[in-house]
């Protein structure tokens, strides 16, 4: 059980840090789950999601493309532009 507790605490810490960067709680939790609780990947994803969102792309399309492209910004942007 100790192991699960540590995982949970590190998950909460990661979520907390991402929330402090201004991301929405629902998005943070979703991103953490999508990337098997890798804070680094979740942070990249949220950062790009916000960037592309500001460019006027649809959020569901952005998510789909980022997952397909593994958070590669240039590749994802090409995909979004082509849609």
TALIN-V233184 format. One record per residue. N is the residue number from 1. RES is the residue in one letter. SS is DSSP state (~ for helix, > for strand, _ for the rest). PHI is phi as a letter, one per 30 degrees, with the letter a starting at -180 (NA if undefined). PSI is psi in radians with two decimals (* if undefined). Layout:
{{N;RES;SS;PHI;PSI} {N;RES;SS;PHI;PSI}}
This chain:
{{1;X;_;NA;-0.54} {2;X;~;e;-0.65} {3;X;~;d;-0.79} {4;X;~;d;-0.67} {5;X;~;d;-0.78} {6;X;~;d;-0.76} {7;X;~;e;-0.78} {8;X;~;d;-0.73} {9;X;~;d;-0.67} {10;X;~;d;-0.59} {11;X;~;d;-0.81} {12;X;~;d;-0.70} {13;X;~;d;-0.77} {14;X;~;d;-0.81} {15;X;~;e;-0.76} {16;X;~;d;-0.79} {17;X;~;d;-0.71} {18;X;~;d;-0.67} {19;X;~;d;-0.65} {20;X;~;d;-0.39} {21;X;_;d;-0.02} {22;X;_;j;0.16} {23;X;_;d;2.68} {24;X;_;d;2.56} {25;X;~;e;-0.79} {26;X;~;d;-0.72} {27;X;~;d;-0.70} {28;X;~;d;-0.83} {29;X;~;d;-0.73} {30;X;~;d;-0.80} {31;X;~;d;-0.73} {32;X;~;d;-0.70} {33;X;~;d;-0.72} {34;X;~;d;-0.59} {35;X;_;c;0.60} {36;X;_;h;0.74} {37;X;_;i;0.47} {38;X;_;d;1.94} {39;X;~;d;-0.69} {40;X;~;d;-0.85} {41;X;~;d;-0.69} {42;X;~;d;-0.72} {43;X;~;d;-0.75} {44;X;~;e;-0.80} {45;X;~;d;-0.84} {46;X;~;d;-0.67} {47;X;~;d;-0.82} {48;X;~;d;-0.66} {49;X;~;e;-0.81} {50;X;~;d;-0.74} {51;X;~;e;-0.89} {52;X;~;d;-0.56} {53;X;~;d;-0.75} {54;X;~;d;-0.47} {55;X;_;d;-0.14} {56;X;_;j;0.16} {57;X;_;d;2.72} {58;X;_;d;2.38} {59;X;~;e;-0.74} {60;X;~;d;-0.60} {61;X;~;d;-0.72} {62;X;~;e;-0.84} {63;X;~;e;-0.83} {64;X;~;e;-0.85} {65;X;~;d;-0.72} {66;X;~;d;-0.69} {67;X;~;d;-0.79} {68;X;~;d;-0.69} {69;X;~;c;0.02} {70;X;_;h;0.75} {71;X;_;i;0.33} {72;X;_;d;1.96} {73;X;~;e;-0.93} {74;X;~;d;-0.80} {75;X;~;d;-0.78} {76;X;~;d;-0.73} {77;X;~;d;-0.76} {78;X;~;e;-0.83} {79;X;~;e;-0.79} {80;X;~;d;-0.72} {81;X;~;d;-0.64} {82;X;~;d;-0.43} {83;X;_;d;*}}
